[in-house]
Amino acid sequence: MEDRGILVVGSMNVDMVVKTSRIPSPGETLLGGVFQKFEGGKGANQAVAANAICRGAHFCAGIGDDSFGREYLSYLRGRGIDVSLVKTFSDCATGVALITVAADGQNAITVAPGANMMLSESDMEGIDFSKFSHALFQLENDLSTVARGLKLARKAGCETVLTPAPAKILPEEMLPDIDYIVPNEIEILQIVPECSDAESAAQKLISSGVRNVIVTLGKRGCDLYNGGGKKHFPTYEKIRPVDTVGAGDCFTGSFAAGLKVCGSLEGAIELATAAASLKVSKMGAQSVASLEEVRLLMSQK
């Protein structure tokens, strides 16, 4: 029987990055920055990360009929990702993100989503989710599209993963379709605003039907919450951060692939933590490490 692969449904943006001494204040102009262009978008970032760990990832997104979109598709094919489910929308531009990265690795991002928001519920209904073991979603597409995709994926037997970013309150009926939700410590309080701390917010999500909550904590690692309680996973403190853009996406994509490679939830989180630690040591949201590099770092912990 053919192995069921990983599908990422999400966004693809061209990242226009300026690296400077610090994030400018509102109304302020800073000189002396260095400009670079990278491939980005939370969906594409996760697809690249998943594919680095478990080859043969599939990707579904919306792009414009423009040079940015065509170049991006060629790039993803070159990385071995199946892009046959990507939709081209002739009346819309490919998504763009404007990113400022400070010397300490922190970032500020503004996104023009373009064709990402054109992906629809009918596009989800055209996907044979039974071909996939895991399906990943984020919130850089229309919320109704994400909700429909999650429901169809769960119905087809996929394990589902949601990155709730950009954060927004989720419909109650969406929550039982989520096996793993992966917010950071700010996002979890934005999606469950009635709670004042991450632990109570995680328990609220679990009581509403989410099976596992993984709260990423940056350089402090992450916390896993589920029916078995809470467990903390530390990160690799010796690695100096250079660029944190895409670190969370690297974690989530690597986590989904780790569920296949490691065969256990805790093993997948440990692998994802190592992968994200290596990613922040390089510029670019998709500067991900290979499975061999990740395993080498894990062996040194």
Backbone hydrogen bonds in HBPLUS format (Angstrom, degrees):
<---DONOR---> <-ACCEPTOR-->    atom                        ^
c    i                          cat <-CA-CA->   ^        H-A-AA   ^      H-
h    n   atom  resd res      DA  || num        DHA   H-A  angle D-A-AA Bond
n    s   type  num  typ     dist DA aas  dist angle  dist       angle   num
A0005-GLY N   A0131-LYS O   3.28 MM 126  6.76 136.7  2.48 150.7 142.8     1
A0133-SER N   A0005-GLY O   2.79 MM 128  5.66 150.6  1.87 148.2 157.1     2
A0058-HIS N   A0006-ILE O   2.84 MM  52  6.11 167.1  1.86 165.6 169.9     3
A0007-LEU N   A0134-HIS O   2.96 MM 127  6.27 170.1  1.97 160.0 162.9     4
A0136-LEU N   A0007-LEU O   2.86 MM 129  6.32 156.5  1.91 154.3 162.3     5
A0008-VAL N   A0058-HIS O   2.95 MM  50  6.26 157.4  2.00 143.1 148.9     6
A0060-CYS N   A0008-VAL O   2.89 MM  52  6.28 155.6  1.95 159.6 161.8     7
A0009-VAL N   A0136-LEU O   2.86 MM 127  5.99 175.3  1.87 164.3 163.6     8
A0010-GLY N   A0060-CYS O   2.95 MM  50  6.39 164.4  1.98 170.6 174.3     9
A0044-ALA N   A0011-SER O   2.83 MM  33  6.15 146.4  1.94 174.9 172.6    10
A0013-ASN N   A0040-GLY O   2.85 MM  27  4.85 161.9  1.89 103.0 108.6    11
A0040-GLY N   A0013-ASN O   2.66 MM  27  4.85 147.2  1.77 177.7 166.9    12
A0014-VAL N   A0095-GLY O   2.92 MM  81  6.35 153.5  1.99 136.6 138.6    13
A0097-ALA N   A0014-VAL O   2.91 MM  83  6.05 164.1  1.93 143.7 143.7    14
A0015-ASP N   A0038-PHE O   2.70 MM  23  4.98 152.2  1.77 156.4 160.4    15
A0038-PHE N   A0015-ASP O   2.86 MM  23  4.98 164.4  1.88 146.9 152.3    16
A0016-MET N   A0097-ALA O   2.77 MM  81  6.05 173.0  1.78 175.8 176.1    17
A0099-ILE N   A0016-MET O   2.91 MM  83  5.99 175.5  1.91 153.1 154.1    18
A0017-VAL N   A0036-GLN O   2.81 MM  19  5.20 159.5  1.85 172.8 173.7    19
A0036-GLN N   A0017-VAL O   2.84 MM  19  5.20 153.2  1.91 151.2 157.4    20
A0018-VAL N   A0099-ILE O   2.86 MM  81  6.29 157.0  1.92 160.6 168.0    21
A0101-VAL N   A0018-VAL O   2.91 MM  83  6.20 163.5  1.94 149.1 153.3    22
A0019-LYS N   A0034-VAL O   2.90 MM  15  5.20 163.8  1.92 146.9 148.7    23
A0034-VAL N   A0019-LYS O   2.97 MM  15  5.20 151.3  2.05 137.5 145.3    24
A0020-THR N   A0101-VAL O   2.92 MM  81  6.21 158.2  1.97 156.5 163.3    25
A0103-ALA N   A0021-SER O   3.31 MM  82  4.94 169.0  2.32 102.8 105.9    26
A0028-GLU N   A0025-SER O   2.98 MM   3  5.33 160.9  2.02 138.7 139.2    27
A0045-ASN N   A0041-GLY O   2.84 MM   4  5.95 164.3  1.86 163.3 168.7    28
A0046-GLN N   A0042-LYS O   3.07 MM   4  6.20 157.3  2.12 142.7 148.1    29
A0047-ALA N   A0043-GLY O   2.92 MM   4  6.22 152.6  2.00 149.3 157.9    30
A0048-VAL N   A0044-ALA O   2.94 MM   4  6.15 163.5  1.97 155.4 158.4    31
A0049-ALA N   A0045-ASN O   3.04 MM   4  6.26 160.9  2.08 146.6 152.1    32
A0050-ALA N   A0046-GLN O   2.86 MM   4  5.99 164.7  1.89 150.3 154.5    33
A0051-ASN N   A0047-ALA O   2.92 MM   4  6.00 158.6  1.97 145.6 151.9    34
A0052-ALA N   A0048-VAL O   3.03 MM   4  6.22 139.6  2.20 142.1 152.1    35
A0053-ILE N   A0050-ALA O   3.16 MM   3  5.40 135.5  2.37 101.2 112.6    36
A0054-CYS N   A0050-ALA O   2.83 MM   4  5.98 163.4  1.86 157.2 162.9    37
A0082-ASP N   A0057-ALA O   3.01 MM  25  6.32 161.4  2.04 160.5 160.5    38
A0059-PHE N   A0082-ASP O   2.93 MM  23  6.16 147.7  2.04 176.0 173.0    39
A0087-LYS N   A0061-ALA O   2.76 MM  26  6.11 168.4  1.77 166.7 165.8    40
A0063-ILE N   A0087-LYS O   2.86 MM  24  6.29 155.5  1.92 162.3 169.8    41
A0089-PHE N   A0063-ILE O   2.78 MM  26  6.08 165.2  1.80 165.3 170.0    42
A0070-ARG N   A0066-ASP O   3.06 MM   4  6.35 168.3  2.07 159.5 162.5    43
A0071-GLU N   A0067-SER O   2.93 MM   4  5.93 165.9  1.95 150.9 155.2    44
A0072-TYR N   A0068-PHE O   3.00 MM   4  6.07 150.9  2.08 141.7 150.2    45
A0073-LEU N   A0069-GLY O   3.00 MM   4  6.26 162.3  2.03 153.4 156.9    46
A0074-SER N   A0070-ARG O   3.14 MM   4  6.36 162.7  2.17 147.8 152.3    47
A0075-TYR N   A0071-GLU O   3.02 MM   4  6.23 154.1  2.08 144.2 151.4    48
A0076-LEU N   A0072-TYR O   2.94 MM   4  6.28 160.0  1.98 156.1 160.6    49
A0077-ARG N   A0073-LEU O   2.97 MM   4  6.20 163.5  1.99 154.3 158.6    50
A0078-GLY N   A0074-SER O   3.02 MM   4  6.21 152.2  2.10 142.8 150.8    51
A0079-ARG N   A0075-TYR O   3.15 MM   4  6.51 125.5  2.47 137.5 151.6    52
A0079-ARG N   A0076-LEU O   3.02 MM   3  5.07 137.9  2.20  97.3 109.6    53
A0081-ILE N   A0076-LEU O   3.17 MM   5  5.61 167.6  2.18 149.9 146.8    54
A0080-GLY N   A0077-ARG O   2.91 MM   3  5.12 160.1  1.95 110.3 115.0    55
A0086-VAL N   A0083-VAL O   3.09 MM   3  5.45 168.2  2.10 116.3 119.4    56
A0115-ALA N   A0093-ALA O   2.78 MM  22  5.75 147.8  1.88 161.4 166.3    57
A0096-VAL N   A0112-ALA O   2.99 MM  16  5.24 159.4  2.04 142.5 148.3    58
A0112-ALA N   A0096-VAL O   2.76 MM  16  5.24 171.5  1.77 167.6 170.7    59
A0098-LEU N   A0110-THR O   2.72 MM  12  5.14 167.0  1.74 162.1 164.1    60
A0110-THR N   A0098-LEU O   2.90 MM  12  5.14 156.4  1.95 145.5 153.4    61
A0100-THR N   A0108-ALA O   2.92 MM   8  5.28 164.1  1.95 155.7 161.1    62
A0108-ALA N   A0100-THR O   2.95 MM   8  5.28 146.8  2.07 145.6 155.3    63
A0102-ALA N   A0106-GLN O   2.83 MM   4  5.40 163.4  1.86 159.2 164.4    64
A0105-GLY N   A0102-ALA O   2.94 MM   3  5.35 161.9  1.98 118.2 121.2    65
A0244-THR N   A0105-GLY O   3.28 MM 139  5.59 157.3  2.33 142.3 141.5    66
A0116-ASN N   A0113-PRO O   3.06 MM   3  5.47 156.9  2.12 142.5 137.6    67
A0117-MET N   A0114-GLY O   3.27 MM   3  6.27 153.7  2.34 126.6 129.0    68
A0118-MET N   A0115-ALA O   3.00 MM   3  5.08 157.3  2.05 106.5 113.9    69
A0123-ASP N   A0120-SER O   3.10 MM   3  5.16 126.4  2.40  95.4 109.2    70
A0124-MET N   A0120-SER O   3.25 MM   4  6.72 145.4  2.38 141.7 150.6    71
A0124-MET N   A0121-GLU O   3.02 MM   3  5.08 120.3  2.39  95.9 110.9    72
A0125-GLU N   A0121-GLU O   3.02 MM   4  6.41 149.2  2.12 146.8 155.8    73
A0126-GLY N   A0122-SER O   3.14 MM   4  6.36 122.8  2.49 134.4 147.7    74
A0126-GLY N   A0123-ASP O   3.23 MM   3  5.16 142.9  2.37  93.9 104.5    75
A0127-ILE N   A0124-MET O   3.13 MM   3  5.47 167.2  2.15 113.1 116.3    76
A0131-LYS N   A0128-ASP O   3.21 MM   3  6.11 171.1  2.22 123.8 126.2    77
A0132-PHE N   A0129-PHE O   3.02 MM   3  5.59 168.2  2.04 121.1 124.1    78
A0159-GLU N   A0133-SER O   2.86 MM  26  6.24 163.2  1.89 145.8 147.4    79
A0135-ALA N   A0159-GLU O   2.96 MM  24  6.33 156.1  2.02 155.5 160.4    80
A0161-VAL N   A0135-ALA O   2.96 MM  26  6.27 151.1  2.05 156.0 158.1    81
A0137-PHE N   A0161-VAL O   2.84 MM  24  6.21 150.5  1.93 158.2 168.1    82
A0163-THR N   A0137-PHE O   2.91 MM  26  6.32 157.7  1.96 147.0 153.4    83
A0139-LEU N   A0165-ALA O   3.07 MM  26  5.17 146.7  2.19 140.6 136.0    84
A0145-THR N   A0142-ASP O   3.02 MM   3  5.31 126.1  2.32 104.5 118.4    85
A0146-VAL N   A0142-ASP O   3.11 MM   4  6.51 156.6  2.17 152.8 159.6    86
A0147-ALA N   A0143-LEU O   2.91 MM   4  6.14 164.8  1.94 153.2 157.2    87
A0148-ARG N   A0144-SER O   3.03 MM   4  6.13 158.1  2.08 140.6 146.3    88
A0149-GLY N   A0145-THR O   2.94 MM   4  6.11 159.4  1.98 148.7 154.8    89
A0150-LEU N   A0146-VAL O   2.90 MM   4  6.13 163.7  1.93 156.8 160.5    90
A0151-LYS N   A0147-ALA O   3.10 MM   4  6.30 163.1  2.13 146.7 151.0    91
A0152-LEU N   A0148-ARG O   2.99 MM   4  6.19 166.6  2.01 153.4 156.8    92
A0153-ALA N   A0149-GLY O   2.88 MM   4  5.96 157.1  1.93 149.6 156.6    93
A0154-ARG N   A0150-LEU O   2.96 MM   4  6.14 167.1  1.98 152.7 155.7    94
A0155-LYS N   A0151-LYS O   3.00 MM   4  6.15 158.9  2.05 145.4 151.8    95
A0156-ALA N   A0152-LEU O   3.04 MM   4  6.19 139.4  2.21 138.9 148.9    96
A0156-ALA N   A0153-ALA O   3.13 MM   3  5.12 126.2  2.43  94.5 108.3    97
A0158-CYS N   A0153-ALA O   2.96 MM   5  5.27 159.9  2.00 153.7 147.0    98
A0157-GLY N   A0154-ARG O   3.03 MM   3  5.16 159.9  2.07 105.8 111.9    99
A0179-ASP N   A0160-THR O   3.23 MM  19  5.14 133.2  2.46 115.0 128.0   100
A0180-TYR N   A0160-THR O   2.98 MM  20  6.34 143.0  2.12 149.1 160.0   101
A0162-LEU N   A0180-TYR O   2.84 MM  18  6.34 158.1  1.89 159.8 167.3   102
A0182-VAL N   A0162-LEU O   2.88 MM  20  6.25 159.3  1.92 159.4 163.7   103
A0165-ALA N   A0163-THR O   2.84 MM   2  5.69 137.4  2.03 107.0  94.4   104
A0174-MET N   A0171-PRO O   2.97 MM   3  5.45 154.7  2.04 114.6 122.5   105
A0175-LEU N   A0172-GLU O   3.27 MM   3  5.67 138.0  2.46 107.4 116.8   106
A0177-ASP N   A0174-MET O   3.01 MM   3  5.67 154.1  2.08 121.3 129.5   107
A0178-ILE N   A0175-LEU O   3.10 MM   3  5.54 160.8  2.14 123.5 123.8   108
A0211-ARG N   A0178-ILE O   3.29 MM  33  6.76 160.3  2.33 150.8 156.4   109
A0212-ASN N   A0179-ASP O   2.91 MM  33  5.94 119.9  2.28 132.1 149.3   110
A0181-ILE N   A0212-ASN O   3.02 MM  31  6.45 158.4  2.07 154.3 159.7   111
A0214-ILE N   A0181-ILE O   2.94 MM  33  6.24 170.5  1.95 168.1 170.7   112
A0216-THR N   A0183-PRO O   2.96 MM  33  6.38 156.0  2.02 145.5 150.7   113
A0188-ILE N   A0184-ASN O   3.10 MM   4  6.28 161.2  2.14 160.8 163.9   114
A0189-LEU N   A0186-ILE O   3.23 MM   3  5.67 132.4  2.47 106.8 117.8   115
A0190-GLN N   A0187-GLU O   2.95 MM   3  4.93 133.4  2.17  97.3 111.3   116
A0191-ILE N   A0187-GLU O   2.94 MM   4  6.24 145.8  2.06 156.7 165.4   117
A0192-VAL N   A0188-ILE O   3.13 MM   4  6.12 132.9  2.36 130.3 141.8   118
A0195-CYS N   A0192-VAL O   3.11 MM   3  5.96 169.3  2.12 127.3 130.6   119
A0201-ALA N   A0197-ASP O   3.12 MM   4  6.33 156.0  2.18 150.7 158.1   120
A0202-ALA N   A0198-ALA O   2.81 MM   4  6.00 155.7  1.87 150.3 156.9   121
A0203-GLN N   A0199-GLU O   2.99 MM   4  6.25 159.9  2.04 148.7 153.8   122
A0204-LYS N   A0200-SER O   2.97 MM   4  6.14 146.6  2.09 139.6 148.7   123
A0205-LEU N   A0201-ALA O   3.04 MM   4  6.35 154.8  2.10 148.3 154.1   124
A0206-ILE N   A0202-ALA O   2.99 MM   4  6.28 158.3  2.04 150.5 156.6   125
A0207-SER N   A0203-GLN O   2.92 MM   4  6.09 158.7  1.96 147.0 152.6   126
A0208-SER N   A0204-LYS O   3.11 MM   4  6.27 124.8  2.42 133.8 147.7   127
A0208-SER N   A0205-LEU O   3.07 MM   3  5.02 136.2  2.27  93.8 106.7   128
A0210-VAL N   A0205-LEU O   3.12 MM   5  5.63 156.9  2.17 147.3 141.1   129
A0209-GLY N   A0206-ILE O   3.09 MM   3  5.28 165.1  2.12 107.6 111.9   130
A0213-VAL N   A0225-TYR O   2.87 MM  12  5.06 168.9  1.88 155.6 158.5   131
A0225-TYR N   A0213-VAL O   2.75 MM  12  5.06 159.0  1.79 156.8 162.7   132
A0215-VAL N   A0223-ASP O   2.84 MM   8  5.20 154.3  1.91 157.1 159.1   133
A0223-ASP N   A0215-VAL O   2.91 MM   8  5.20 153.3  1.99 140.9 148.8   134
A0217-LEU N   A0221-GLY O   2.68 MM   4  5.15 161.7  1.72 158.2 152.8   135
A0220-ARG N   A0217-LEU O   3.18 MM   3  5.23 161.5  2.22 123.0 121.4   136
A0221-GLY N   A0218-GLY O   3.07 MM   3  5.75 169.5  2.08 124.2 125.9   137
A0222-CYS N   A0233-PHE O   2.96 MM  11  5.33 152.7  2.04 145.6 154.4   138
A0233-PHE N   A0222-CYS O   2.81 MM  11  5.33 164.2  1.84 168.1 167.4   139
A0224-LEU N   A0231-LYS O   2.80 MM   7  5.18 169.3  1.81 157.4 160.6   140
A0231-LYS N   A0224-LEU O   2.90 MM   7  5.18 147.6  2.00 143.1 152.0   141
A0226-ASN N   A0229-GLY O   3.03 MM   3  5.47 153.4  2.11 150.1 158.4   142
A0229-GLY N   A0226-ASN O   2.93 MM   3  5.47 168.1  1.95 123.5 125.3   143
A0239-ILE N   A0236-TYR O   3.42 MM   3  6.18 167.8  2.43 119.8 122.9   144
A0242-VAL N   A0280-VAL O   2.63 MM  38  5.73 174.8  1.63 162.7 162.0   145
A0243-ASP N   A0280-VAL O   3.13 MM  37  5.11 161.3  2.17 135.1 140.6   146
A0247-ALA N   A0244-THR O   3.08 MM   3  5.36 163.5  2.10 132.9 131.0   147
A0250-CYS N   A0246-GLY O   2.84 MM   4  6.03 155.6  1.90 151.5 158.2   148
A0251-PHE N   A0247-ALA O   2.94 MM   4  6.21 157.3  1.99 146.4 152.7   149
A0252-THR N   A0248-GLY O   2.97 MM   4  6.25 163.1  2.00 148.8 152.5   150
A0253-GLY N   A0249-ASP O   2.88 MM   4  6.02 174.2  1.88 157.1 158.8   151
A0254-SER N   A0250-CYS O   2.94 MM   4  5.87 160.8  1.98 146.5 152.7   152
A0255-PHE N   A0251-PHE O   2.78 MM   4  5.88 144.7  1.90 143.5 154.5   153
A0256-ALA N   A0252-THR O   3.04 MM   4  6.32 163.1  2.07 152.3 154.3   154
A0257-ALA N   A0253-GLY O   3.16 MM   4  6.42 163.4  2.19 145.9 150.4   155
A0258-GLY N   A0254-SER O   2.70 MM   4  5.81 144.4  1.82 141.0 152.7   156
A0259-LEU N   A0255-PHE O   2.94 MM   4  6.29 137.1  2.13 148.1 158.4   157
A0260-LYS N   A0257-ALA O   3.04 MM   3  5.35 132.5  2.28 102.9 115.0   158
A0261-VAL N   A0257-ALA O   2.90 MM   4  6.21 163.2  1.93 151.5 157.0   159
A0262-CYS N   A0258-GLY O   2.70 MM   4  5.32 162.6  1.73 142.0 148.4   160
A0268-ALA N   A0264-SER O   3.02 MM   4  6.12 149.1  2.12 139.9 148.1   161
A0269-ILE N   A0265-LEU O   3.05 MM   4  6.36 152.9  2.12 150.4 157.4   162
A0270-GLU N   A0266-GLU O   3.01 MM   4  6.25 161.3  2.05 150.2 155.1   163
A0271-LEU N   A0267-GLY O   2.98 MM   4  6.17 156.6  2.04 144.6 151.0   164
A0272-ALA N   A0268-ALA O   2.91 MM   4  6.07 160.5  1.95 145.5 151.2   165
A0273-THR N   A0269-ILE O   2.89 MM   4  6.06 152.5  1.96 148.7 155.8   166
A0274-ALA N   A0270-GLU O   3.18 MM   4  6.41 157.1  2.23 144.1 149.2   167
A0275-ALA N   A0271-LEU O   2.94 MM   4  6.22 159.5  1.98 152.1 158.3   168
A0276-ALA N   A0272-ALA O   2.93 MM   4  6.10 163.3  1.96 150.8 154.5   169
A0277-SER N   A0273-THR O   3.03 MM   4  6.15 150.0  2.12 141.4 149.8   170
A0278-LEU N   A0274-ALA O   3.08 MM   4  6.36 152.9  2.16 148.8 154.7   171
A0279-LYS N   A0275-ALA O   3.01 MM   4  6.27 150.7  2.10 144.1 152.9   172
A0280-VAL N   A0276-ALA O   3.21 MM   4  6.45 157.9  2.26 152.1 154.2   173
A0281-SER N   A0278-LEU O   3.20 MM   3  5.49 153.5  2.28 107.0 114.9   174
A0282-LYS N   A0279-LYS O   3.05 MM   3  5.73 162.9  2.08 125.9 127.2   175
A0287-SER N   A0284-GLY O   3.30 MM   3  5.36 161.0  2.34 114.2 111.6   176
A0294-VAL N   A0290-SER O   2.99 MM   4  6.26 158.1  2.04 152.7 159.1   177
A0295-ARG N   A0291-LEU O   2.91 MM   4  6.11 163.3  1.94 150.5 154.9   178
A0296-LEU N   A0292-GLU O   3.00 MM   4  6.18 147.3  2.11 141.8 150.8   179
A0297-LEU N   A0293-GLU O   3.10 MM   4  6.40 159.5  2.15 146.9 151.2   180
A0298-MET N   A0294-VAL O   3.00 MM   4  6.28 158.5  2.05 150.9 157.2   181
A0299-SER N   A0295-ARG O   3.01 MM   4  6.19 144.1  2.14 141.1 150.0   182
A0300-GLN N   A0297-LEU O   3.04 MM   3  5.26 148.8  2.14 104.1 113.7   183
A0301-LYS N   A0298-MET O   3.36 MM   3  5.53 168.0  2.37 107.0 110.5   184
